[in-house]
Amino acid sequence: MIPYGRHEIDNDDVNSVVEVLENKFLTQGDVVPEFEREVSSFCGAHHAIALNSATSALHLACRALEVKRGDIVWTSPISFVASANCAIYCGAKIDFVDINPNTNNIDPTLLKLKLIKAKKNNQLPKVVIPVHLCGLPCEMSTIWELSKEFNFQIIEDASHALGAEYNSTRIGNCKYSSITVFSFHPVKMITTGEGGMALTNSREIYERIKLLRSHGITKESKLMDKEKEGPWYYQQIELGYNYRMTDIQAALGISQLKKLEKFILNRSTLAERYIKNLKSSKFKTPLIPNNAKSSWHLFVVKISLNSFDEKRILFEYLIKNKIQVNLHYIPIYSHPFYKNFGFKKEDFPNSEKYYKEALTLPLFSNLSFLEQDKIITKLEKFSNK
Ligand SMILES: *Cc1c(COP(=O)(O)O)cnc(C)c1O
């Protein structure tokens, strides 16, 4: 079976992990801070906090921006559920902004219209979470301008977009956001097994996420409500979690980061091959705006079919041919958990259309041309049926 995504681990990765296992602290040593420095300097942000997942990073990002009961958070309906769950963890209300049919990202024009309406009803969001779907950056400068006009904060869910560029600078530099979040799950751009990171240019946000990562416990006397009682002393000053990354994971991350540019190059080459070879088929390939460089985390094509039955036939045909296609994503509001919040499909026509048409083709750094040619041949065969 050709999977839709797969990690790539080599001997250097294995040796880096073994080095930690044999010689270093397994957690809370110096490898996690080193990984944080590497990622923040790669992206061009002042601070980075490594966490045990991007889900935890999104949760703490919301906590750091004081998202709480009574607040509203907006995100894209076409994302992984974690982009929305983080607001619910904090007791806030979640709402969605429909996507743009060309980029499949949150639509800045629809965002503006929704903000104007929300302002009238006194329902403005405290935070908006744009998601760089498939590794294609959102229209961040427009969203940034809107955040100034309507007074909200921005968390970029860049789980797909490590190494992507927008206006010739790297996603993660937080030029247009308070916080940017990455995932290191094995299907993502680089992996630590499980893992995530939050980046920010704000010292205050950095300190807060670091505190919440480890139970809300501090050893710094300046944060305590009284003098230290001795060298053993620490205080829990608020309710945090154990969301730490281990040094074993960070060692894998450092080693993987060295290969990110190679991974992206391989993925872009494969993406260009898909685009070229599917030109005359029924499958529509992605369009990349001039001011953006995708990290090509996912390769989503669209095909207009008459029904979900036809889509099921297409999926079954490819899976029978050992091609593990996928669908990223089912609109978040249509999951049973979200149904209770009263969302209406009619409010998100572009997302509904996307869900009917989208199909994720296999794309990962070590997908061979031979495997890719087989996928293209099968798609063409389906096209001509
Ligand atoms: C993978 C993913 C997450 C969650 O990442 P984890 O590290 O698995 O918690 C969040 N948002 C998006 C868009 C993702 O693709």
The ligand as an ORCA input file, in Angstrom:
! r2SCAN-3c Opt
* xyz 0 1
  C      -1.791     17.613     12.944
  C      -2.543     18.848     13.171
  C      -2.789     19.364     14.459
  C      -2.462     18.604     15.696
  O      -1.143     18.209     15.761
  P      -0.685     17.165     16.878
  O       0.799     17.418     16.968
  O      -1.001     15.808     16.326
  O      -1.391     17.463     18.133
  C      -3.413     20.586     14.571
  N      -3.817     21.276     13.492
  C      -3.610     20.814     12.241
  C      -4.060     21.641     11.080
  C      -2.995     19.574     12.041
  O      -2.842     19.097     10.814
*
